[in-house]
Amino acid sequence: MGHSAAVWDYRAATEVIKDWNGTDKVVLRNPQGASARVSLRGGQVTSWRNEQGEELLFTSSKAIFKPPKAVRGGIPICFPQFGNCGSLEQHGFARNKIWTIEENPPPLNPNDSHGKSFIDLLLKPSEEDLKCWPHSFEFRLRVSLAADGSLTLISRVRNVNGKAFRFSFAYHTYLSVSDISEVRIEGLETLDYLDNLCHKQRFTEQGDAITFESEVDRAYLSTPNVVAVLDHERKRTYVIRKEGLPDVVVWNPWEKKSKSMVDFGDDEYKQMLCVDGAAIEKPVTLKPGEEWTGRLELSVVPSTFCSEHFDLKSGGF
């Protein structure tokens, strides 16, 4: 009896609550006190806290939590379109839909559930969705929180349509940082990127690392599976590991753009940085019955101001 009492019950560590809008929200916890919150509106991770209770994701103080406006912060799911590169609303419709909890999803690798608290969500298109994007799909999302506090999102999109379709995708991840001028990204140097501030012209990254002193809106192409975001002031590094997501979007609106956004504080650009695992340049094509998987793992390690504690080249999970 004494032994079993010491075993952490991960199912009990998953709780469904209501947000102030009345939408269900899932709270995940780990034994050390870390937590994550996932709204059924959009399947959006709205909070990720470490064991000290510090919030690791940015949400604007001016975020609008009332549909149909998407919430500015956390990790919105951009599907089946990223940005305004197609005929749909900005970043697609998935982030504005109500997802359902799926009790018995098709199995994932046992490592994706062992020792983790997790929730499985499902999105299927409504008749309204099929009018603007006429493709039948099943989108399964697992969000899990591990014992070490790392957060993993696994998206599985299956074509249950009679014909092939294409989509673009991103985990639009808003990271909380101390001061954007003290932040750098490692792992994207020497790569080509499409610059959204220059009509998607293609350039090659020249810096040893990416630093910030003005607005940045870029999609880096053919990226490694591991990217690091170093926050010098907080002496911590976000490590982003990904699979099935060849591109990385880097975005900070800076001062002028911040002032033009109604759901974003004038100076909040200093405290945030979006670094998104994405599939944009070459949209994903699924034939009938095929399934695509895109996986993102976020973890935090103490910064040593170099990359010796993780290997940017090795990637993988």
HELIX and SHEET records of a PDB file:
HELIX    1   1 GLY A    2  ALA A    5  1                                   4    
HELIX    2   2 ALA A   94  ASN A   96  5                                   3    
HELIX    3   3 PRO A  110  ASP A  112  5                                   3    
HELIX    4   4 GLU A  127  CYS A  132  1                                   6    
HELIX    5   5 ILE A  180  GLU A  182  5                                   3    
HELIX    6   6 ASN A  196  CYS A  198  5                                   3    
HELIX    7   7 TRP A  254  SER A  260  1                                   7    
HELIX    8   8 GLU A  268  GLN A  271  5                                   4    
SHEET    1   A 4 THR A  14  LYS A  18  0                                        
SHEET    2   A 4 ASP A  24  ARG A  29 -1                                        
SHEET    3   A 4 SER A  35  SER A  39 -1                                        
SHEET    4   A 4 GLN A  44  ARG A  49 -1                                        
SHEET    1   B 4 ILE A  77  CYS A  78  0                                        
SHEET    2   B 4 PHE A 165  TYR A 171 -1                                        
SHEET    3   B 4 MET A 272  LEU A 286 -1                                        
SHEET    4   B 4 TYR A 174  SER A 176 -1                                        
SHEET    1   C 7 ILE A  77  CYS A  78  0                                        
SHEET    2   C 7 PHE A 165  TYR A 171 -1                                        
SHEET    3   C 7 MET A 272  LEU A 286 -1                                        
SHEET    4   C 7 ASP A 247  ASN A 252 -1                                        
SHEET    5   C 7 VAL A 216  TYR A 220 -1                                        
SHEET    6   C 7 ASP A 192  ASP A 195 -1                                        
SHEET    7   C 7 GLN A 201  THR A 204 -1                                        
SHEET    1   D 8 THR A 100  ILE A 101  0                                        
SHEET    2   D 8 LYS A 116  LEU A 123 -1                                        
SHEET    3   D 8 PHE A 137  ALA A 146 -1                                        
SHEET    4   D 8 LEU A 151  ASN A 159 -1                                        
SHEET    5   D 8 GLU A 291  PRO A 302 -1                                        
SHEET    6   D 8 ARG A 236  GLU A 243 -1                                        
SHEET    7   D 8 VAL A 226  ASP A 231 -1                                        
SHEET    8   D 8 VAL A 183  GLU A 186 -1                                        
END                                                                             
